[in-house]
């Protein structure tokens, strides 16, 4: 099992930026994050340090990379959510989700296909 990452909103912003742009030089990251997110250098490096300490990112020789893909991260996060909130019951999650919004016929077909392929 992969580590469970609990990210702040700021760390999530930086993670999303890095999934789109990494590998990236740390100084180029600073320039782009300031332009795209509006953060100063210290804010960017502080959040990067938190992500490195959590094991999600790394900075080796001033090249910043992510240690997990976006799909790996969100897959693990969704499993943790279902485990924590619905005792691991995917049917309970789907029932709760669909009680407030209906699935489109396309979504139903996509779910059926996933179930058949698993």
C-alpha beads as a LAMMPS data file, in Angstrom:
LAMMPS data file: protein, C-alpha beads

118 atoms
117 bonds

1 atom types
1 bond types

-500.0 500.0 xlo xhi
-500.0 500.0 ylo yhi
-500.0 500.0 zlo zhi

Masses

1 110.0

Atoms # bond

1 1 1 0.000 0.000 0.000
2 1 1 1.207 3.483 -0.820
3 1 1 1.599 6.070 1.929
4 1 1 -1.450 8.143 2.788
5 1 1 -0.902 11.794 1.952
6 1 1 -2.936 14.423 3.740
7 1 1 -2.358 17.601 1.766
8 1 1 -3.335 21.131 2.634
9 1 1 -5.104 23.231 0.004
10 1 1 -1.810 24.974 -0.746
11 1 1 0.060 21.684 -1.123
12 1 1 -2.681 20.429 -3.438
13 1 1 -2.236 23.518 -5.644
14 1 1 1.497 22.894 -5.854
15 1 1 1.009 19.163 -6.454
16 1 1 -1.365 19.874 -9.339
17 1 1 1.150 22.323 -10.797
18 1 1 3.958 19.770 -10.492
19 1 1 1.955 16.931 -12.044
20 1 1 1.551 19.150 -15.103
21 1 1 5.108 20.512 -15.211
22 1 1 7.579 18.148 -13.526
23 1 1 10.347 17.397 -13.916
24 1 1 11.187 21.058 -13.573
25 1 1 14.172 23.041 -12.355
26 1 1 13.516 24.580 -8.969
27 1 1 14.148 28.159 -10.147
28 1 1 11.903 27.684 -13.180
29 1 1 9.271 26.273 -10.817
30 1 1 9.532 29.440 -8.699
31 1 1 9.023 31.662 -11.763
32 1 1 6.071 29.679 -13.096
33 1 1 4.351 29.268 -9.726
34 1 1 4.611 33.003 -9.097
35 1 1 3.020 33.651 -12.487
36 1 1 0.332 30.939 -12.327
37 1 1 -0.529 30.778 -8.619
38 1 1 0.774 34.122 -7.388
39 1 1 3.078 32.778 -4.674
40 1 1 6.397 34.209 -3.593
41 1 1 9.531 32.058 -3.570
42 1 1 9.326 31.383 0.183
43 1 1 5.733 30.140 -0.020
44 1 1 6.565 27.813 -2.896
45 1 1 9.642 26.363 -1.189
46 1 1 7.794 25.976 2.127
47 1 1 5.018 23.963 0.498
48 1 1 7.528 21.969 -1.549
49 1 1 9.401 21.142 1.668
50 1 1 6.182 19.863 3.266
51 1 1 5.488 17.692 0.205
52 1 1 9.049 16.344 0.247
53 1 1 8.752 15.523 3.963
54 1 1 5.526 13.645 3.216
55 1 1 7.282 11.684 0.471
56 1 1 5.164 12.986 -2.399
57 1 1 7.809 15.118 -4.144
58 1 1 11.570 15.279 -4.359
59 1 1 14.176 17.887 -5.253
60 1 1 17.399 16.290 -6.464
61 1 1 20.126 18.507 -7.930
62 1 1 17.581 21.350 -8.166
63 1 1 15.217 19.262 -10.307
64 1 1 11.775 18.838 -8.759
65 1 1 9.814 15.669 -9.516
66 1 1 6.792 13.904 -8.122
67 1 1 7.291 10.454 -6.584
68 1 1 3.747 9.330 -7.455
69 1 1 1.609 10.007 -10.498
70 1 1 -1.586 11.985 -10.180
71 1 1 -3.590 8.816 -10.868
72 1 1 -1.730 6.882 -8.142
73 1 1 -2.289 9.704 -5.671
74 1 1 -6.015 10.179 -6.302
75 1 1 -6.642 6.435 -6.501
76 1 1 -5.116 5.985 -3.054
77 1 1 -6.936 9.028 -1.659
78 1 1 -10.294 7.742 -2.910
79 1 1 -9.651 4.320 -1.339
80 1 1 -8.792 5.978 1.984
81 1 1 -11.964 8.076 1.790
82 1 1 -14.193 5.067 1.103
83 1 1 -12.441 3.089 3.862
84 1 1 -12.712 5.899 6.420
85 1 1 -16.213 7.078 5.562
86 1 1 -18.044 3.966 4.359
87 1 1 -16.170 1.138 6.127
88 1 1 -14.631 0.210 2.782
89 1 1 -18.018 -0.356 1.139
90 1 1 -18.016 0.902 -2.419
91 1 1 -21.773 0.143 -2.783
92 1 1 -22.470 2.370 0.260
93 1 1 -20.381 5.142 -1.315
94 1 1 -22.215 4.852 -4.643
95 1 1 -25.579 4.832 -2.848
96 1 1 -24.662 7.980 -0.917
97 1 1 -23.310 9.657 -4.041
98 1 1 -26.355 8.866 -6.149
99 1 1 -28.849 9.881 -3.457
100 1 1 -28.171 13.549 -4.297
101 1 1 -27.380 13.309 -8.012
102 1 1 -28.418 10.883 -10.664
103 1 1 -25.931 9.127 -12.889
104 1 1 -26.233 9.719 -16.605
105 1 1 -26.784 6.709 -18.856
106 1 1 -23.193 7.129 -20.055
107 1 1 -21.874 7.039 -16.468
108 1 1 -23.926 3.910 -15.748
109 1 1 -22.435 2.213 -18.809
110 1 1 -18.920 3.268 -17.803
111 1 1 -19.441 1.803 -14.319
112 1 1 -20.828 -1.433 -15.745
113 1 1 -17.807 -1.701 -18.028
114 1 1 -15.402 -1.158 -15.118
115 1 1 -17.168 -3.818 -13.062
116 1 1 -17.131 -6.292 -15.937
117 1 1 -13.403 -5.693 -16.504
118 1 1 -12.420 -6.080 -12.841

Bonds

1 1 1 2
2 1 2 3
3 1 3 4
4 1 4 5
5 1 5 6
6 1 6 7
7 1 7 8
8 1 8 9
9 1 9 10
10 1 10 11
11 1 11 12
12 1 12 13
13 1 13 14
14 1 14 15
15 1 15 16
16 1 16 17
17 1 17 18
18 1 18 19
19 1 19 20
20 1 20 21
21 1 21 22
22 1 22 23
23 1 23 24
24 1 24 25
25 1 25 26
26 1 26 27
27 1 27 28
28 1 28 29
29 1 29 30
30 1 30 31
31 1 31 32
32 1 32 33
33 1 33 34
34 1 34 35
35 1 35 36
36 1 36 37
37 1 37 38
38 1 38 39
39 1 39 40
40 1 40 41
41 1 41 42
42 1 42 43
43 1 43 44
44 1 44 45
45 1 45 46
46 1 46 47
47 1 47 48
48 1 48 49
49 1 49 50
50 1 50 51
51 1 51 52
52 1 52 53
53 1 53 54
54 1 54 55
55 1 55 56
56 1 56 57
57 1 57 58
58 1 58 59
59 1 59 60
60 1 60 61
61 1 61 62
62 1 62 63
63 1 63 64
64 1 64 65
65 1 65 66
66 1 66 67
67 1 67 68
68 1 68 69
69 1 69 70
70 1 70 71
71 1 71 72
72 1 72 73
73 1 73 74
74 1 74 75
75 1 75 76
76 1 76 77
77 1 77 78
78 1 78 79
79 1 79 80
80 1 80 81
81 1 81 82
82 1 82 83
83 1 83 84
84 1 84 85
85 1 85 86
86 1 86 87
87 1 87 88
88 1 88 89
89 1 89 90
90 1 90 91
91 1 91 92
92 1 92 93
93 1 93 94
94 1 94 95
95 1 95 96
96 1 96 97
97 1 97 98
98 1 98 99
99 1 99 100
100 1 100 101
101 1 101 102
102 1 102 103
103 1 103 104
104 1 104 105
105 1 105 106
106 1 106 107
107 1 107 108
108 1 108 109
109 1 109 110
110 1 110 111
111 1 111 112
112 1 112 113
113 1 113 114
114 1 114 115
115 1 115 116
116 1 116 117
117 1 117 118
